[in-house]
Amino acid sequence: MQNKLLVSVKILFVFLSFALSLQAQNRGSYWQQHVDYTMDVTMDVNTYQYSGTQKLIYTNNSPDTLSKVYYHLYFNAFQPGSEMDVRLQSIRDPDGRMFVDNKSRIASLGKDEMGYLKVSSLEQEGKALSYTEAGTVLEVELLEPIAPGGKTTLQMVFNGQVPVQIRRSGRNNKEGVALSMSQWYPKLAEYDFEGWHADPYIAREFHGVWGDFDVKLTLDKNYIVGGSGYLQNPQEVGHGYEAPGTQAKRVKGKMLTWHFKAPKVHDFMWAADPEYLHDTLEVADGPTLHFLYKNNPAILENWKNLQPKTALAMEFFSKHIGPYPYDQYSVVQGGDGGMEYAMSTLITGERTFGSLVGVMAHEMAHSWFQHILATNEAKHEWMDEGFTTFVSTLCMNEIMEEGKENPFENVYKSYYALANSGQEQPQTTHADRYGANFAYGISAYNKGSIFLSQLGYVIGQDKLMQTIKKYYEDFKFTHPVPNDIKRTAEKVSGLELDWYLTDWTQTTNTIDYAIKEVVADGEKTKIILDRKGLMPMPLDILVVYQDGTRETFYAPLRIMRGEKENPFPDLKRTVLPDWPWAFPTYEFTVDKPISAISGIVIDPSHLMADVNKEDNSYLSPQKPE
Ligand SMILES: [Zn+2]
């Protein structure tokens, strides 16, 4: 019945042209560390073992003297008895990719199948350092502390074994991709205003230091490589990287060295397979897209059709978030689902076309939120997965011509299921410490996406889209924190939004409003509203009359200190007095008799995440004439 009352609310994100403040956001004494990696690595494609050297120049831009550093050794997670393995066996809803037949796949890995990353020597300025391997983290005592503003050179020899594909990286994934190489090298942990983030690799989410990567990979010459970074020696490599119309000149021998440079990134992924096909596509005024996928007849058509959609997605995100700052983006078949990396993604490729475009769009959107803004996603996973879900949902609606009036309908449905499950935890929970994967997933992706779509309800859709662009422009390459998106929205809208950030992201308070009573008052009608949930919201109320006319009423929240513009410009809107949130009920009057009213509904846009919509509408017992 409610549908009858719905105004056709087009989630029309009208992108008003507006002057962006080009001045970089000044967050007081903001600083960030810097890393420059030079790595030279040789992979044995038969044993899946590799060895290499790493020279890391670390610049300490913090105000603190550092006497220790930490590296991530992610591949050590893929060993029986690791923290990842034990967590997998103890969480109540383990990831189905990692837990099969009621058993942890990590627990049964043999010596030749497990992953490892070992450091065999580590020097600071040419002097040997002592270090301790603690699971997936290397703890290092420096000989010379690094003073504020100082630099040091750390040189390392390391070797590793690529695990059987279990999660994200690994050998021979289920679609037969030989090497999915993410989280594969000793990676310096991030040190920021909160201190060290030497998080063990247990399940998810990363936080890294930006810098320039210079990586040489030597492996069997029949393997084709794709991933992060610009290839420096395309004429020696060929495999589709050579200049169009030219032929590569390879050096003799069984091995081939690929030399990549990736500037201003915080990780480096690569994948390799002897059966990869490699296509490229230039985006107008944008980067070169690379596609690497298996020569499998069952997927070829989808992977060809994916290419123009990828160009459209790149254009969509660049237009609505901000320009993509690299000259290259690679979509590479590999891994175990979809995962975002620097200048690239690893996705599984044996999918329906819609699913293939969907995973590409989601992972590509991460380039903006996970890679270029790069919030600490272990702590604020909703700012990465959630914002990515929001923009990729809008993107899919456009590039796949889905034409959904409310593309977020299912996003909200999942959130309601979580909120009503009793298993919800606040979004301030560390990504690894949710009680259930289900609770993490919905909180990060769905509730995180609703943070933005519902913010559009609070401040107006055009203000929301301006907020996203300004947030990107002001905070790109600076690891923004929750307050930064809130302050940006406040500056764009002129509204106070602390209550919104606090309740939505730091508590499990829910929104639940109701139409309590509709009472005849002579020639007028009194409408009494009830705030049943703890989280307050401003309310749009639509009244539909028996004669088919409609009007809206808007009850701003007093603590917003202002009002949004009329979201339904075709309808007359009455701005009511502010609702002081502490008052559980609120009353207003409509200048028509109750007999003239056909129905009333709170939030006809359905963008306010009211966990119980049953009581959000009133339907007159009288039938319209
Ligand atoms: Zn994601």
Residues whose N, C-alpha, C, O or C-beta is under 5 A from the ligand:
A	BS01	ZN	E385
